[in-house]
Amino acid sequence: MNPSPTTVLFLSTGDAARGILAEALLRHKGGERFVAHSAGYAMASKVDPRTLELLEDNGIFTDDLTPKGWKDFFESPRSILVDVIVTLSEEARANCPQWPGDPVRVHWPVDDPSAATSEDERESKFRKCFATMQNRVESLIKQRAPHSPVELMLQLRSIAAVV
C-alpha cells in the first residue's frame, strides 16, 4: 500500500516568482508522491512573466499557475491539510501563522529575482533562483516516502533547516 501523497505549501512574499517556481517544479518532478501549492504573504497581482517564461523554456506546464494568498488556504472553509510548509522569504517565515495540523516547517531562503534593479541582474537572479529551487526539489523527491512526521522532519533536515 502506497502512503498518501505529501502536501507541500511553498510560502513566499508575493507568490509571483519563488513560490510559483517551487510549486511548478515539485508538480513536474514529484509525481504522485507530492501535492504542491504556493501562496504569498502579501499576494502579488500576477505571476512575474519571467517566471512563466523560465518554466516554459524548461518544459514545465504553467497554465494553472496564479498568485494565491496564504489566507486563501488557511482561512477557507475547505482548509487544505498541509504536511510541510516551506518558507522562501524572511517575510513569509516571520508572518506564517500556526497552521492546522502542525505541519513540518522548513526555511529555504532565496533572493527574490523580481526585486532585481537591472535587466542583467534580473536574468541572473531568475536563473539562480530556478537552479536553487530545482536542486532543493530534486533533493526532496529523492527521499523515500516517509512513514511518520518525525521521519519526514529528519529527511528535510538534509535539505534545509527545520524551523
N, C-alpha and C positions, 0 to 999 in steps of 0.2 A: 504494500500500500504506500503510495506517494504522500509525503507530508503536504499540507496545504501551502500555497504559494506565500512567500514572504512579501508583505506590503511595505514599500519604502516611499516615504514622503520627503522630497528634497525641498528645503525651505531656503529661500534667498531673500534679498531685499525687495526686488520688484517683480521677479519671475519673468524677466524679459530676455535673459541670456543664460546665466549659470544653471538655474533650476531647470529650464527648458532643455538645455544640452544634456544634463544628467538624466532627466526623465526619458528623453528620446533614446539616449544610449542604452539605458537599462532595459527599456522596452524592446529595443532592437536586438540586443545581445543576450538578455536574460531568459528568453524563452518562457516556458510555463512556470518556472520556479519563482518568478517575481511579478509583482504588480507594482508599477511605478506611477507616481504622481509628483507634481511640483506645485508650489504655491509661493506667494510673496508676502512678506511682512507688510509692505506698502505697495500693493499691486500696481504694476505698470499698465498703461492703457493698451499697449500692443507689444508683441514679441519684436525684439530688435531684428530688423531684416537680415543683418549679417549672421545672426544665429540660424535662421532658416536656410540661408544660402550655404553656410558651412555644413549643416546637416545634409542637405540635398546633395552637395558635392561629394559627400561620403556615403551616398546611397541609403540614407535613413529617412523613413517616412515622416512627413511634417504636417499633413493635412489637419489633424485634430489638435495641434499644439496652440494653446492660448494662455495668456497670463491668468492666474487664478489667485485669489486672496486666501490666506490660511484660514480665515474665519469661515469661508465657504465650506471647508471640510470640518472644522471644529464646532461650529455653531449650527450646522444644518440639521434638520430633523432626521436625516439619514446619515449621521456621522460615520465616517469611514474609520474602521478599526485599523490602526497602523502598528506594524511590528517595529519599524525603525524610522526615526526622524533624523535626517542628515541636514544639518545647518551648513550653509555655504558662505555666509557672511557673518560678521560680528553683530550686525543689527538683528539678523534673524536669530542668532544664538541668544542674544540678550533679551529679546522680546518674545521668545517662544513660550507659550503658556504650558502649564501642566496638561498633558494630553490624556484623554480617556484610555484606559488600558495600560498606562505607564510603559510606553514603548521604549526600547533602547534608543539612546541619543548619541549621535556621532557628530563631530565637527570636522568638516573638510573645507577649511578656508581656501578661497581662491579669489584673486583680484577680479573686480567687475570689469570686463572688457568694454562694456558700454560707456564707462566713465573715462575712457581714454580721450586725450585732448587733441591729438593729431591723427591723421589717417594712417600713417605708418605705425604709430603706437597702437592704434585700434586693431589693425591687422595682426600685429604681433601678439597682443593680449588675447584676441579671439583664438588664435592658433594655440597659444599656451594653455588657455582655459580648456579648449577642446581636448588637447592631449592629456592634461591633468585629469579631467573627468573620465576620459576613456581608460586611462591606466587604473584609476580607482574602481570604476565599474567592472573592468576585467578582473581585478583582484577579488572583488566581491563575488562575481559569478563562478570563479574557480574554487571557491569554498564548497565543501559538501553541504547538503541541506542540513540545517541544524535541527536537533530534536527537542530543544528547550530554549527558553530565553537566555539562560546562562551560557549555553553553548554558542548562541548567536552573538552575545556580547564578547565572548572570548575570541571568536573568529574576527569580529570587527576591529578588535584591538590591533590586529596585524596590519590593518589598512590605515586607520586613523585613530585619534584619541576618542575614547568613550567618555561622554560627559554626564 
